[in-house]
């Protein structure tokens, strides 16, 4: 459900379950186990899953020296004009396997000339792509979604290798992006214009949305397939072209996706890929031919890109950090709620902007802490490898050594500030992956709003536990936090909240207290996405990702109908015919329209109107029916 909040220009999404919240539910309800996968060049026996044509991927634990491998590892290519291009740069970033910290590739810091080539390629491609029929663009998206489904396993395996996600999480990453591609197939209806007849005497108005031109996408490491698929399919299907900069920490999935776009029929130059770090971001923010920027990532980078890009006259949409709260009422279905809570807090190793990082236990629910800790202890920390031996792992490694050190520092800091670290996943060691970036599920109880572990986005498998006497106190805690990405309420009255979801803040005279709770939470909470017994209330692509407050900068949110507005600009046209033409004989009918003189002629028996304008004359051919 998505609606405008009264008296505020703010769109929020509310996710409500289609099931009885008392029923049990799997920890990872959206993910299914993928088939047995194999990395290229590995020795596990399944040689049929070639994965990357540009990046040689090493077998996990097969390398002895990171420094030695760095010199041998193949470089990640750029993608310009529909082909993989080797960078001429002398600067590279090591691409590592988070489970082993071994170097598996080298990512170039592209030169300015190479980045200019990418923009110029997109600029030239736009000239013809913008005039491609909307049906042709939609058909291209149909083909792309079929190709992504075909290569789902390969994409998931690459994400596991470069990003560290478990295979189910990696496949979920691709699936959520795939849904946006499917949504893009409906562009003929999404991009419809508007008309209104007789706005004045003999005058009609119509409006339409035209593509912007060259756009840019800057994506984060935590969803290497989903976020690129938030960006370039919707840019392309609306007639734009895009220069994409994937994260330098896991660019493989984005490179595979643009190859699939070419196979789907996207013309060369419509989507190009460049690599790098700060210099590349500055280039995108400053280049005059780039009209709009889409960004997902950290607060610091998001604010910088929004300010610098906006200063240069570009549209910018920037999804940033978050601190998402789950509120557990005493009447919540206990087993179901704890299952959902642990999945949302520790899934994807906590490296997602919609992770449920903070839980507020209300009233008697405060006694649930030991059960939450016990459930978290059961989660398996491990790395999925090519044999599928660890396919039942729940928590994989963090993206880098720096991320691991930062998370462990925040856990240690919470102890010093007086919090109760009820479960400490620091210094966890995974057999066979001793050099990996692993942090086990951690639970910090007794958290206060002034503590660093609460103020900072941890971005790791850490759950902060707070307490509140009642729902009003819990709402105050959430609304006083600067972020507004999402939140969730767990209560057995969630079904009631769904039933009354359209009532909003009307009179509650005839409602019992339980019914009132769900509705008050939905309407008084100041977050862009609200779940009722749904821990991660991310809307499906027919709606929009509606993060708010400190979690988002920009005018239009990602995907959904708002993305069509973000990727296009409106044009309105007024047409006026101030009298009808009756005579069809050569030169007999002369019509004055504004500052134009129109003369009816019939060359070769074909009726036409010759328009003598102040600037230049032109001839508009009309059928007899137009002139009747």
Secondary structure, 3 states (H helix, E strand, C coil): CEEECCCCCCEEEEEECCCCCCCCCCCCCCCCCCCCCCCCCCCCCCCCCCCCCCCCCCCCCCCCCHHHHHHHCCEECEEECCEEECCCCCCEEEEEECCCCEEEEEEECCCHHHHHHHHHHHHHHHHHHCCCCHHHHHHHHHHHHHHHHHCHHHHHHHHHHHHCCCHHHHHHHHHHHHHHHHHHCCHHHHCCCEEEEEEECCEEEEEEEEECCEEEEECCCCCCCHHHHHHHHHHHHCCCEEEEECCCCCCHHHHHHHHHHHHHCCCCCCEEECCCCHHHHHHHHHCCCEEEEEEECCHHHHHHHHHHHHHCCCEEEEECCCCCEEEECCCCCHHHHHHHHHHHHHHHHHCCCCCCCEEEEEHHHHHHHHHHHHHHHCCCECCCCCCCCCCCCCECCCCCHHHHHHHHHHHHHHHHCCCEEEECCCCCCCCCCCCCCCCCCEEEECCCCCCHHHHCCCCCCEEEEEEECCHHHHHHHHHHCCEECEEEEECCCHHHHHHCCCCCCCCCCCCCHHHHHHHHHHHHCCCCEEEECCCCCCCCCCCCECCEECCEECCCCECHHHHHHHCEEEEEEEEECCCCCCCCCCCCCEEEECCEEEEEECHHHCCEEEEECCCCCEEEECCHHHHC
